Amino acid sequence: MISDRHARTMLPIPDRPAPGLTTYDAKDPDTAYPPIEPLQPPKGAPNVLIVLIDDTGFGASSAFGGPCATPNAERLAAGGLKYNRFHTTALCAPTRAALLSGRNHHSVGMGSITETATSAPGNSSLRPNTKAPLAMTLKLNGYSTAQFGKCHEVPVWQSSPMGPFDSWPSAGGGFETFYGFIGGESNQWEPALYNGTTPVEPPATVEEGYHMTEDLADNAVTWIRTQKSLMPEKPFFVYFAPGATHAPHHVPKEWSDKYKGKFAGGWDRVRETTFARQKEMGVIPPDAELTPRHDEIPAWDDMPADMKPVLEREMEVYAGFLEHTDHHVGRIVDVIEELGELDNTIIYYIIGDNGASAEGTLNGAFNEMANFNGLAALETPEFMQAKMDEFGTASAYNHYAVGWAHAMNTPFQWTKQVASHWGGTRNGTIMHWPNGISDPGGVREQFTHVIDVAPTILEAAGLPEPTMVNGVQQSPMEGTSMLYCLNDPETPEKHDVQYFEMFGNRGLYYKGWSAVTKHHTPWEMVGADLPAFDDDVWELYDGKSDYTQARDLVADNPEMLEKLQRQWIIEATKYNVLPIDDRGAERLEPGLAGRPTLIHGTSQRLYPGMGRLSENSVVSIKNKSFQVTAEVTVPAGGGEGVIIAQGGRFGGWSLYVKDGRLTFVYNVLGIHSFATVADGVIPAGTHQVRMEFDYAGGGLGKGGDVTLYYDGEQTGSGSVAATQALIFSADETTDVGHETGTMVSSDYDAKSSKFTGKIHWVQIDLGDDDHNHMVDPQERLRVAMSQQ
């Protein structure tokens, strides 16, 4: 370890001024104090750049034999190392929480995504304060720290403008700078961005050429240049986590058009050619076997002929998306090189936080929210064909088909969410560090896991794991530093046992062996009939001779399977994996899941100026009757603009004024739009306007009748044929007095959405209509206070 004068196991490092002579007069010749020295890490500590690509399988990038060009990944691999047995957790938020803490995902409460958190310790989405994040440790040791891109670690009940911000990157996360988004995915053309904890709008529009990945890279480049200009003596830690290549697959058309015609052979042929290329490159062993395609995944030849052009375009868009992302990663690397810092910068290029995503249905999706709401059938082949040229553009929220996801995980079985098999958890990873690597261009085959990154960085920087952070005693990191195999490809692996679990899909790696069971299929999101955990069928693989999990050895070695199953229980108990939770829609409801909620009761009052309220911050109006009442003052010339809107172009609802008339629009997935318009204009002056939706019932996602009122008098009626049952959007929000992001209705745009009158308040009420179409403010206040 690098010699250092600080005792760094307690953070912040305690201030311990040395005793000495204190003079009365500062002019006294004996007056002497040591100069103030800014805190720095041990001498020689490297800069660190972690790049975490989203939803990219092992067989996608050209650096690991895939069909998507990633020249910057190849460049870093040529000057660094490829790890071909690097693993993630099979899902976004858990991988990120594990990466940034050096602990298993259940250990830091992130057994699944934040939106499905429960009260169980392993699934709470709350990182214990005994497990400080890596960025905090580095910052308290003198690093400059910054994160750009996706977070997805904030508990949903802490994602409102009121916080608390303990889990946000720039507060409790240890990053001095954060620019990005906090949800699981975001529209690349019109994202919901934050600068620190403050919502900000993109600096340009789609028409002006805006794209979020480019914007994130711009900010990262500027920050690195500024940091080295103003603090050249300090190393930096930059975490660059673009939303790419998570759905929606959004990319400028010139990038996707590069791949026109290149996927005409279909996903089965892509798997075969990728597999051959991987062997030729040496990124998989020469005796590796290509795993078979499971019956749940259709063969390319069995797909309808009229769908194949659509399916090809889906993959062309994805390939362009990944190459575009790699290009912008390269811009960041270029700047580090221009600054003369490349040799002393550890770069982790982790190509995927899980396997490729199979959440896009068997046919893919023009708007993936259709599948999330159990409405994939709305996207008929005829609809998809009509929309083919729009895939990747601002008018789409697209995802590719399951078959492409499987091909992008070549040579492994299964996909994202399937933590049991390598298709869900094995991600090609590159480490570049010229000052530390003496074997550039090599391949490392030791088993490694995302929890190994944090201890590797600490060891490389000469920093100990802290035993105390902010007054709280810390538990040890659970990962293993990877430095031991940096320059010794033949050394035995040190990370020799690792559990996996996600939504009941389970596995255990133990000294080369792996025991696995797939419990749940990712694309069966609604109504799946899951077996009891004890009825799951386990498989056994010997990784020493079977790199891809191609030969199930259960029949030959049942004793080994029993040993590994028992070890899985031990690891699961140790790391808070139990109880296993395979519930789906139930976990979206806070009451059933046991997590806090910002919403109490059946009524919520909002005020002008409130905006960017996440779906979990607003009372849910799904699958029930509801009423929206607003008190507004309309100017003499008439009012225009949004009173309240939730969601956006790809699903949501809006109550607004158009041509002086109150209008309610319910937008189902961007496919169907149902509008109800008042019979007359709202008179000038102060009035209560109200919309009532009478849900038809009979199940989820049904329609209902709409009635509009001015000051309690009916002024219009209409109907909504269907609604969205579970979710409007992953990133669109609720706004009062205007609309951010994409627009629910084409009747207005971002600029004209601003209400021209005055909004005093807006109230959402749930339940049956009591035929009292005016809201008494004092009565509502009394009811609200009585529920505190």
N, C-alpha and C positions, 0 to 999 in steps of 0.2 A: 504494500500500500504506500502511496505517496506520503512523504513526511509532511506534517502540517502542524501549525502552532495552536489551532483551535481544537477544543473538545466538542466534536460535532454530534455526539449521540443524543444530546438534549437540544431540541429546537423549539423556539429560536435559541441561538447560542447565547447563553447568559452574558450580560455585560459585567465584566469583572475588572474595574479600574485598578491599576497597580497603586499601592500606597507610596507616598513620597512627600517631599517637602512642599508645604503650601506657604507661599510668601504673602506678605501684606500688600506689596506694591508690585504691580505687573512689570514695572521698569527695573525691579531688582535683578541684578545679574544672575542670581540663583533661580530665578523663575524659569522653569522648564517643564514642558508637557510634550509627550510624543504627538506627532501629527495624526490627524484623523485619517484612518485608512478605511475606505469602503470595503465591506465584506466581499470576499471572493472565495471561490472553491480552491482546493489545493492547486498548486502550480502545475500547469500542463493539462488540466481538466479539459476534455474536448467539448466542442459544440455538439449539439444533438438535434437531428431532424428526424422525426417519425412521420412517415407518410402512411396513412391507412386508407386504402381504397375500399369502397363499399360494394358488397354483393358481387364479388368477382371470384369465380371458381378457379381451381388449380390449372385447368386446361384452357383458360381464356387468353392469357397474354402470350405474345410471341416469345417472351423471355423464358417461358416454361412450355414452349411448343405449340401454343394456341394460335388461332386464326386472326386475332386482333393485334395489329401492330403496336408495339410498345417500345420504340427505339430508346427511350431514356431509361427504361428498366433494363434493357439489354446493355446499355452503356455502363450503368452502375454495376451490373453483374460482372461485366468484363473486368472491372477494376476492383471487384469485391468478391463476395461469396453468395452462392445460392444455397438456401436451406430447403431440401425437398421433403422433410418430415416435420414441418412447422405446423402447429395446430391452433385453431381458434375454438370458440364455444358453440358455433353453429347459429348464432344470432347476433344482431347488431349491438344493442346496449350491453349485454353481458360481456361481449368481447372487449368493448371499450372500458368498462369498469374494471375488468381483469388486467388489461394492458396498463392502465394508469395507476393501478394499485399494487401490482405484483402479487395479487391474491386471486384465488379462485372466485368465479362469479357469484356463487352462492355465499361465499364468505363475506362478500361486500353487499349482500342483499339483492343482487341482480340476477336471480335465477331465470328471469325472462325479461321482457321489455317493461318499461315503466308503466305503460298503459294497462298491463295485466298484473300489477303488483297486488299482493295480498298481505295479510298481517303476519304470515309466517316469516321468521327471521331471514331465511334464505331467499325469499321472494318479495321482500318489503320495498325494494328499490332505495333503501336507506343505507348508505355506507357508514359503518360504525366509526366513531371518532378514534377508535383504537387502530385504525388502518388508514393512516394518512396517505393521500395520493402522491405519486412521484413528483408532480409539478410543485407541490407544496414543499417537499423535501429539498428539491433543487433550488427553489426560490430562497428558502431560509438558509441555504448554503452559499448564496451569492450569484446564482444564475439569473439571467433575464429570461422570462418565460412568456410564451404567447401561443394561443390556440386559434386556428382558423378552420371554420367549417362546422361539421356536425358534432353535436354534444350527445343528446339522447340519454342523459344520465340524471336529469332533473325529475324528481317525483312529480307526478301529474298535479297533485294538489299544491305544489310549490311553484307552478309554472305561470302564475298570474303576475301582473305588475306589482303586487304586494309581496311577492316572495313567499317565505323567507328565501334568501339567496345562498344558503350554506352549500348547496349542491351545484350551483352555477359555476362555470369554469373560472370566471374572474373574481369570484368571492371565495367560497370554501374550496374550490378546485385547485387553487395555487397558481393560476395563470394571471399574470399582470395585465395581459391584453387578451380579449376574446372578441372575435368578429365572426359571426356565423349564425347557425340556427340551433334550437334546442330540441326539436322533435325528431322523429324517426326518419322522416324524408321531407323533401321540400321541392316545390316547383323550381326548376332551374332558371326559368325565364322571369318569374315574378315571386321570389322567395320572401318569407317572413324573417327578416334579419334582425340581429341584435348587435349592438356595439357595447360590450360589457353586459349590463342588464337593461339597457335602454333600447327599445325598438327603433329601428331606422328603416327608411325606404331605400331601395336600390338606387345607386347613383345615376342610372340611365334606364331607359325603357327598352322593351323588346325591339321596337322599331329602330332604336338607336344602336342596336347590336348587343344589348346586354346579355350576359350569361353568367350564372353564379360561379362556376368553377374559375372562370377568368377573373372575376371580381375577387374571389378568395386569394388567388395567386397574386393579383396586383397588391393586395393588402399585405400578404406575407413578404413579398419582395421589398415593399417599402419599409416594412418593420425591420427586416434584417439589415437593410442598408442603414437605416437610422440607428439601430442598435450598435452596429460596428463603427458608425461615424462618431457617436457620442460616448460609447462605452467600449472601446476596442479591447480593453484589458479584461472584460468580462465575457465568459462564454454564454451562448444562448441555448435554450431548449425550445424548439418550435414543433408543435404538433399540428400537422396539416391533414385534415380529415374531410375531404370534399364529400358532398352528397352523392357524387358519382362513384360507382355506376349503379346506385340504387334506383329503382323506379321512382318517378317517371323517367323514362329514357329520353332525355331532351338534349339535342345537339344541333349545332348549325348544319344545314342541309349539305354543305360542301364536304363535311366530314363523313356523313353516312353515304353520300353518293360515291365515295371512293370504293365502296364495297359492292357496288351494283353487280349482280350476277354471280358473286363469289360464293353464295350459299345455295345455289340452285340444286345441288346434289342432296340437300337435306341434312338433318342432324346426325343420322346414322353414319353417313359418309364423313362428316366433319369429325366425329369421334375416331373413326379409323385413321384418317390422315393425321389428326393431332397425335394419336397414340404412336404412329410410326415416327413422326417428327420428334416426339419426346425421347424415344429410344435413341434416335440418331444424335440428338443433342447431349445425351447422357444425363438428363434430369430425372430419369427413372431407370431402374436397373435393367440390364439387357434381358433378364429372364422374367420381367414383369408380364402379367397377363391382363388383357382388357376385360374388365368385368362385364357381364351381360346386362342388357337393358331389361328391366323388370316389366312385367305385364301391365302394370299401372301406367306405364309410359308408352304411348303409341309409337309404332314404327312410322318412319317418314312415308314409306310406300302406302301405308294405310290411311294417310290423311287425304281428305277430299281434294280433288284436283283444283277446284275453284278457290280453295283456301291457300294453296301453296304459294302463290305470289304474295299474299299478305304475310304469310309466315316468313318468307325470305326477307321481306322488307323489315320485319321486326328485328331480325338478326343483323341486317345491314345497319340499322339505326344503333343497335347496341354496340356493334364493333366500332362504329365511328365515335360513339360516346366514350368508349374506353381509350381509343387512340387520342382523342381530344383531351381527355383527362391526363394521360401520360405526357402529352405535350406541355401542359401547364405545370406539371411536376418538374419537368425539365427546365422550365424558366426559373424555378426556385433554385434548382441545383446550379444552373448557370451563374446566378448572382453570387452564390456562395463561392464558386470558383473564381469569379471576377474579383471578389474581395480578398482572394488569397487564403481562404479558410477551408478549402475542400479537404486538404490532407488531414486536418485536425478536426474533422467533423464526422461523427458517427451518423450514418444515414441508415435507418431501417425503412425499407420499401416493402410494406406488407400488402400483398396484392389480394385483398379481400378480408373482410372481418368475419366471413363465413363462406360457405360454398355459394355457388350461383343460386339465385332465387327462383323457386318454382311456384311462386305465389301469383303467377299470371294466367292460370287456367291452361287447359290442354290446347286452346286455340290462341292464347295470348289475350291481351286486353287493350282496347283503345283508351278506356278509363278504368284503371285497376280498382277504383272504389266500387264498381259494379260487383266484383267478386267478393270484396270485403262485406258487402251488404246482402250477399246471397242472390244477386240479380244478374249473374253472368249471362243468363239466357237472353237478356235484352240485346246483347251484342251479337246479333245474328251474323252468319257469313255474309249476307248481303250488306249489312251495316258496315262490317269490317272492310269489305271490298270498296265501298263508297268512300271510306275514310283513309284508304291505304296511303295516299300521298301526304296526309297530314301527320303521320306517325313521326314523332320526334319534334314536332313544331309546338308553338305556344297554344294551339287549339286542342292538343292531345295531352293525355295523362297516361301514357302507354307503358306496357310491359310485354315481354316476349313469352312465348309458349314454354310449357314444361319441358318439351323435347330439347329446346335450345339450352335450358338450364342444365339438363343432364349432360349435354355435349360439352358445356363449358366446365364441367367437373371431371372430364376425362383425365385419368383412366378409372376413376372411382365410381362406386355405387352411390346413388341418391344425391341429395341437394341440401341447401340451406334448411335449417330447422331440424334436420336429421342428425342429431348429435352422436348417434350410434356409429355411423359409417363415415369413412374418410371424405366422401363427397360433400358432407356437410361441414367438416372441420379441418381438412388439410388444405392449407393455402400456401402457394409459392411465396417465399420471402427472400429478400436480398438484403445483405448487410454490406455497407461500403464504408471503409475507414482506412485510408492509405497508411496512416501512422501506426495502425495496429494490426494490419493484415499483411502477411508476407507471402501469401499464396493467392494472388488475385486470379479470378476466373475459376476458382475451385468450387466444388460442391460438397456440402456437409450433409451427412445422412443420419446424424444423431437425432433422437427424438427431442423435439423442442416444443414449447407451448407459449402462448401469448403472455402468460404470467412470468416468463423468464426474461422479458425485455427489461423491466424495471431493475431487477438486481444486476443485470448486465451493465446497465448505464451507471449505476452507483459504483460498481467495482471499477469500471473504466475511468471514472472521475476521481477515484481514490476516496470515495465517501462511504462512511459506514451506514448501515441501516439505523435510523434513529430509534432509540429506546423510549424517548419521550418527545411528543410534539404538542405544543400549545398546552402543556400541563397534563397531558393524558398519556399514560403508559401505552406503548405500542405493542401489538402482536407481531411476530416475525413474518416477513414475506414468505410466501409459499412457493415461489418460483425458484429456479436454479440459474445462476449466471451462466451465460453461454460463452464466456471468454475462454473457458478451458479447452474448447475445441476450435478456437479461432484459427490457430496455426498448427493444429494437429488433427488431421482428418481421420486418423485411425484410433484416436483415444476412445475408450469405452464411454458410453453415454452416462450422464449423471442424473438426468431426469427420467427415472425408470418406472414410475407409477403415476397414472393420471386418470381420474374419472371424467366422464362426460354425461350430461343430462340436459334435455330440453323438451318440455311438454311431454315427458314420459319416454322419449327416445333416449336410450341409455347405452353406455359403453364403458369399458375399462381397458386401459393399456397397462400391461405389466411385463416388463423385461422382454419386450419383443412380441408378446402375445397380446391379442385383443379379443375380448368377449363383448358382443353387441346384441342389442335387440331394438328393432324399429317398432314403435308403438303407434305412431301417428303419421299420416301422410299430409305434407304441407298444404297441398292445394285443396284438400277437403276441409274447408273452413267452417261450414255450417252443416249441422245435422249428421256429422260423422258418427258411426257406431263403433266405439272403441272397446277393445277387449279389456278384461280385468288385467291388472299388472302381472299377476301370477300366471296368467294364460299367455303372456307374450312368449314368442319363440326366440330363443337365443341362438347365436351363431358363434363360432370359435375360429380364429385365424392365427397362423404363425407368421408374424411379420418378418422373421429372419429369412424365410424362404418365399414369402408371399407378400410382396410390397403393396398390392392393390386390394387385398381382402377378396380374393377371387375363389379360394378353395376352403369351404367350410369343413372343419375337422371335428365337429361335435361327435359324430359317430365313432371316430377313431380315438378320441381322447376325452371322454366325458368327465374324467377326474379333474383335468385341467379346467374345464368349463366350471365345475363346481367350485374350484379354488378361486377362480376369478370372480364368480358371482358373489362369493362370500367377501372377497376383498372389496368389491364394489359397495357392498353394504357398509363396510368399515369406513371407506372413504366418504360415502354419502353421509354417514353419521358425523364424521369428523368436520365436514365442511357445510353443514346445514342444508343438505339436499333434501332431506326428509321433512315433511311428507311430500312424496311425488305428487305433482298437481297437473293433471291433463285437461282440466276444465277449459272451455273456450269462451263462449259468449258470457258465461256467468262472471268471469273475471273482469269483464268490462264494466260491470255494475259495482260501484264502490261498496254499497251495502252488503252485497253478497261476498265480495272479496275481503272486506274487513279493513279497507284503507280509508284514510280521511278524505273528506270532500269539502270543497269550498261552498257547496250548495246545501242549504238546510231548508226543509219544508218544500212547499209547492209554489212558492212565489219568489220573484227576484226583481228588484228595482235597479235600473241602470241610469246613468246620468250622462249628459253631453260631455264629450272629451274622452270618454272611456273607449278603448279600442284595443286591438290585438289580444282579445280575451280568448284563450284556448277553449276548445270544446269542453274540456273538463272544468272550466271556470264558469260555465253558464248552465242554468237549469236545463235539463234535457227535455225536449218537446217531442221526442220520437215515440211513435206507437201509442199516442194518446191525444185526447183533446187538449187544446191550449188556446189561450187568449193573449194578445199583445195590445196593450193600451199605452198611448202616449199623450202627454199634454204638450201642445205646441202652440207657438204664436206665429201666425202666418202674416207676412207683410202685405201692404195694400196691393201690390202688384201681383200677388199670388206666390205660393211656395213651390219649390222644386227640390228634389234630392232625396237621399236616403235618410229614413228615420232610424231604422235598425236593420242590419243584415248579418246573416250567419252563413259561413261557407263561402263558395265562390262559383266559378264557371263550371266546375265539375261536380256540383251538388251543393244545395243549400236553399235558403229562403231569404226574402227581402221584403220589407214593408217600406214603401217609398212614395213620393209624390211625383207624378208625371203629368204635365199640362194642367197642374192645379188639382188633379184628382188623386185620391188615395189609391194605391195599387199594391196588391200582394202577389208575389210570384214565388212558386215553389218549383225549384229546379231539381229534377231527378237525374243525377249522374251526367248532366250535360246532354242527355239524350231526349228527355221530355221536359217541357216547361209549361206549367199551368198558371195562368194569370187571372186574377179577379180585379176588376176596375170599378171604382165608385161611380154612381150615377151622375154625381155633380161635383163641382169643385169645392174645396174647403174654403169657407168664407174667411175673409181677413179677420184678424184678432186671435184671441186665445181660445183654444178648443181642445176637447179630448177626442182623439181619433182611435178607433179600435178595430182589430181584426179578430174574429173568432173562427177557430177550426174545430169542427165537430167530427172526431175520428170515427170511421165506420166500424172499426173493430173486426173481430174474426181472425186475428193473427197479426204477425209482424209485417210492417211495410205496406199496410193497406192505405186506402185513400180516405176522403171525407169531404164535407161541405164547408165552404168558406162564406162568412158574412161580414160585411164592413159596416161601420157605424160612425156617424159624426154626432158627438154629444148625446149618445144614447139612441139616436134615430137611425134606423137601417137605411143604408144608401147604396147597397150593392151586394150581389151574391154570386157565387161560382162554385166550382168543385175542383178537387185534386184527385186524380185517378190512382196515384200510388205515391208512396213516400219512402225515404231511406230509413232502414230499420236500425242500423247499428252505428254508422259513422258518416259524417259529411265529408271530412277531409283530414289528412294527417297534418296539414300546416296552415290551412285557412282559418280565419278567426271570426269573432263577433265584434262589430264596430257600431257605435252610436253616432249618428249625424254625418256619416260618410262611409266609404268602404275601402279597405286596403286589400292588396293582393289582386286576385282576379275577381271579376264582377259576377254576381249571381244572375243579373239580367243584362241584356244587351241594350236596355233603354238608357243606360248611362255609362260613363267611363269613370276612371279614378278622379278626374278633375271635376266633372259635372255631378259626381255623387254627393258632393258637399251640400248639406241642407241649407237653403237660402233664408229660412226663417230662424226661429229660436226653439230649441227643444228644452223643455223644463225637466222631464223625466220620461223614462220608458219602463213599463212593467210587464213581465211575463208571468202569467198565472196558468197553472195546470189544473186539470180536473174538469168536471161537468160544468156547463154554463148555468149560472144561477139566475140568468135573465136580468141581472143588474148590470147594465152596460156602462155605468159610470163607476169609477174607482174613488172611494172616499179616502183622501190622503191620511186623515187621522186614524181611521179604522185600520188601514193597511199598516200604519206605523205601530199601532197597538198589537196587532197580530204578530208582526215581525219581532217586536220586543219580547212578546210572551214566549217566543220560541228560542230565545238565546240560552 
